[in-house]
């Protein structure tokens, strides 16, 4: 079995690790192994780029910004969810 020694760990990180190990009823070494196993068994979860994932959800629109804004304003004017127009919401 391999031995891994880690030096120079920030005191706050070490205390967090120690606390998590205590909560999970493990030694610090066991907790580190559990964290590494979890991380390495599902690498795609941790390596995704949130911005790229969001941009995949975007739509193709050939209108420019002014046309999009005009469309939004027109939709708001034609909305009748408030009943009669009174100048406040139109």
VOGU-3710 file (C-alpha; in Angstrom, 3 decimals, decimal comma):
1> xxxxxxxxxx> 0,000/0,000/0,000  1,340/3,438/-0,929  2,086/6,123/1,624  1,217/9,745/0,948  2,586/12,545/3,077  1,320/16,092/2,650  3,178/19,069/4,058  2,369/22,733/4,315  -1,383/22,422/4,801  -3,055/25,626/5,923
11> xxxxxxxxxx> -4,113/25,422/9,576  -7,725/26,316/8,741  -7,931/23,611/6,085  -6,442/21,059/8,458  -8,931/21,989/11,193  -11,824/21,683/8,722  -10,559/18,275/7,665  -10,160/17,214/11,277  -13,701/18,358/12,089  -15,174/16,565/9,066
21> xxxxxxxxxx> -13,304/13,386/10,004  -14,741/13,585/13,509  -18,289/14,066/12,176  -17,861/11,084/9,829  -16,296/9,003/12,633  -13,054/8,518/10,699  -9,406/9,206/11,226  -7,945/12,102/9,289  -6,193/9,650/6,956  -9,445/7,775/6,321
31> xxxxxxxxxx> -11,239/11,070/5,659  -8,609/12,163/3,116  -8,926/8,803/1,341  -12,737/9,098/1,295  -12,549/12,622/-0,145  -10,058/11,554/-2,815  -12,112/8,496/-3,757  -15,253/10,595/-4,094  -13,494/13,236/-6,167  -11,677/10,821/-8,454
41> xxxxxxxxxx> -14,672/8,542/-9,019  -16,748/11,402/-10,472  -14,260/13,730/-12,196  -16,783/15,156/-14,678  -18,786/16,794/-11,892  -15,780/18,809/-10,755  -14,282/19,574/-14,154  -17,261/21,107/-15,903  -17,035/24,723/-16,928  -20,220/26,393/-15,715
51> xxxxxxxxxx> -20,003/29,165/-18,281  -19,726/26,733/-21,188  -22,605/24,664/-19,817  -24,757/27,788/-19,552  -23,891/28,899/-23,063  -24,980/25,507/-24,392  -28,463/26,386/-23,142  -28,605/29,638/-25,100  -30,621/29,968/-28,277  -29,772/31,158/-31,756
61> xxxxxxxxxx> -31,286/34,535/-32,496  -30,492/36,526/-35,612  -31,902/39,770/-34,193  -29,580/42,472/-32,926  -29,859/43,904/-29,397  -32,095/46,826/-30,448  -34,539/44,463/-32,153  -34,658/42,167/-29,130  -35,327/45,110/-26,801  -38,047/46,422/-29,115
71> xxxxxxxxxx> -39,660/42,970/-29,089  -39,633/42,841/-25,296  -41,134/46,319/-25,047  -43,844/45,402/-27,564  -44,705/42,234/-25,644  -45,030/44,252/-22,441  -47,342/46,781/-24,089  -49,594/44,039/-25,453  -49,791/42,157/-22,172  -53,253/42,249/-20,634
81> xxxxxxxxxx> -52,503/40,541/-17,336  -53,275/43,768/-15,477  -56,616/44,330/-17,199  -57,160/47,817/-18,512  -54,186/50,005/-19,182  -53,781/52,798/-16,656  -50,369/54,120/-17,591  -48,575/52,493/-14,648  -47,602/49,181/-16,215  -47,787/49,960/-19,936
//
